[in-house]
Amino acid sequence: MPKQVIIPPGTSTPIAPFVPGTLADGVLYVSGTLPFDAENNVVSPGDPKAQARHVLETIRRVIETAGGTMADVTFNSIFITDWKNYAAINEVYADFFPGDKPARFCIQCGLVKPEALVEIASVAHIGAPR
C-alpha cells in the first residue's frame, strides 16, 4: 500500500520540509507537533498546560483526518524544555488518553522556538482491533 499524506483542513504551512502525518499500511505517523497557531507563532507562552492541550488537539485533528481516534495511538514521543512542566503536561495528557495509555518516552531538550515548552510526535494504528 502506498503512503498517504495527511494534512487536516486549515493546517498552516510547516516551517520545515515535512507534513503533519503520513499513513502507510494502517500506521499513521504524526510529525513532531509544536504549540503553533496558523501563522506558526507559539500559543500561550509560559503556559505548559495550554501548550500541551493545543499540541494534543492538533494531533487529534491529524488522526481524525486519517480516519482514526486518539484511542488508536500506540506510541508518543514527548519533548519538554524543562522538567518543572512535566506534571502540568501529564495532567493534560491524561485527559486525552483516559483509557488504556499508549507507550511513550519523555526527554528534556531545546525546541525549534524558545517559547515552545512541549512537542509531541505520535504513532497510531488506524483501524486496528481494540
C-alpha positions as CSV (number, residue, x, y, z in Angstrom):
1,M,0.0,0.0,0.0
2,P,1.5,3.4,-0.9
3,K,1.9,6.0,1.7
4,Q,-0.7,8.8,2.0
5,V,0.0,12.3,3.2
6,I,-2.4,13.5,5.9
7,I,-3.0,17.3,6.1
8,P,-6.1,18.4,8.1
9,P,-8.1,21.3,6.5
10,G,-6.8,24.7,7.7
11,T,-3.3,23.4,8.6
12,S,-0.7,26.1,8.4
13,T,2.4,25.7,6.2
14,P,5.1,23.9,8.1
15,I,8.3,25.8,9.0
16,A,10.4,22.9,7.7
17,P,10.0,20.3,4.9
18,F,7.5,17.9,6.4
19,V,3.8,17.1,6.5
20,P,1.6,16.7,9.6
21,G,1.1,13.0,9.1
22,T,1.9,10.0,6.9
23,L,-0.3,6.9,6.7
24,A,1.2,3.7,5.4
25,D,-0.2,0.2,5.8
26,G,-2.7,1.4,8.5
27,V,0.0,3.0,10.6
28,L,-0.2,6.8,11.0
29,Y,3.0,8.7,11.8
30,V,2.2,12.1,13.2
31,S,5.1,14.6,12.9
32,G,6.5,16.3,15.9
33,T,3.8,18.8,16.8
34,L,4.5,22.1,18.4
35,P,2.1,24.6,20.0
36,F,1.9,26.8,16.9
37,D,-1.1,28.9,15.7
38,A,-2.0,29.2,12.0
39,E,0.9,31.7,11.4
40,N,3.4,29.4,13.2
41,N,3.6,31.6,16.3
42,V,3.8,29.9,19.7
43,V,0.5,29.9,21.5
44,S,0.2,30.6,25.2
45,P,3.8,31.4,26.0
46,G,4.8,30.3,29.5
47,D,1.7,28.1,30.0
48,P,2.6,24.4,29.7
49,K,-1.0,23.2,30.1
50,A,-2.4,25.4,27.4
51,Q,0.5,24.4,25.1
52,A,0.1,20.7,25.8
53,R,-3.7,20.9,25.1
54,H,-3.0,22.8,21.8
55,V,-0.5,20.2,20.7
56,L,-2.7,17.2,21.5
57,E,-5.8,18.8,19.9
58,T,-3.6,19.3,16.7
59,I,-2.5,15.7,16.9
60,R,-6.2,14.6,17.3
61,R,-7.1,16.6,14.1
62,V,-4.4,14.7,12.1
63,I,-5.5,11.4,13.5
64,E,-9.2,12.1,12.8
65,T,-8.4,13.3,9.2
66,A,-6.8,9.9,8.7
67,G,-9.9,8.2,9.9
68,G,-8.8,7.3,13.5
69,T,-9.3,8.4,17.1
70,M,-6.9,9.1,20.0
71,A,-7.7,5.6,21.2
72,D,-5.7,4.4,18.1
73,V,-2.5,6.0,19.4
74,T,0.1,3.4,20.3
75,F,3.2,5.5,21.0
76,N,4.1,9.1,21.8
77,S,7.5,10.8,21.8
78,I,7.3,13.8,24.2
79,F,9.9,16.5,24.3
80,I,9.8,19.2,27.0
81,T,12.1,22.1,27.7
82,D,12.0,21.9,31.5
83,W,11.2,19.1,33.9
84,K,9.3,21.7,36.1
85,N,6.5,21.5,33.5
86,Y,6.3,17.7,33.5
87,A,3.4,17.3,35.9
88,A,1.3,20.0,34.2
89,I,1.8,18.4,30.8
90,N,1.0,15.0,32.2
91,E,-2.3,16.3,33.7
92,V,-3.4,17.5,30.2
93,Y,-2.0,14.4,28.5
94,A,-4.1,12.1,30.8
95,D,-7.3,13.9,29.6
96,F,-6.6,12.9,26.0
97,F,-5.8,9.2,27.0
98,P,-8.4,8.3,29.6
99,G,-8.4,4.6,29.0
100,D,-5.5,2.4,28.0
101,K,-2.4,4.6,27.7
102,P,-0.1,4.4,24.8
103,A,3.6,3.6,25.3
104,R,5.8,6.7,25.4
105,F,9.0,8.4,26.3
106,C,9.7,11.9,27.5
107,I,13.0,13.8,27.3
108,Q,14.1,17.4,28.1
109,C,15.7,19.3,25.3
110,G,15.6,22.5,23.4
111,L,12.8,23.1,20.8
112,V,12.8,24.9,17.5
113,K,11.3,28.1,19.1
114,P,12.4,29.1,22.6
115,E,8.8,29.9,23.7
116,A,7.6,26.4,22.9
117,L,7.5,24.2,26.1
118,V,6.4,20.9,24.6
119,E,6.5,18.9,21.4
120,I,4.8,15.5,20.8
121,A,5.1,13.0,17.9
122,S,2.7,10.1,17.7
123,V,2.2,6.8,16.1
124,A,-1.4,5.4,15.7
125,H,-2.7,2.2,14.2
126,I,-5.8,3.2,12.3
127,G,-8.5,0.6,12.1
128,A,-6.6,-1.9,14.3
129,P,-8.8,-4.0,16.6
130,R,-9.0,-2.7,20.2
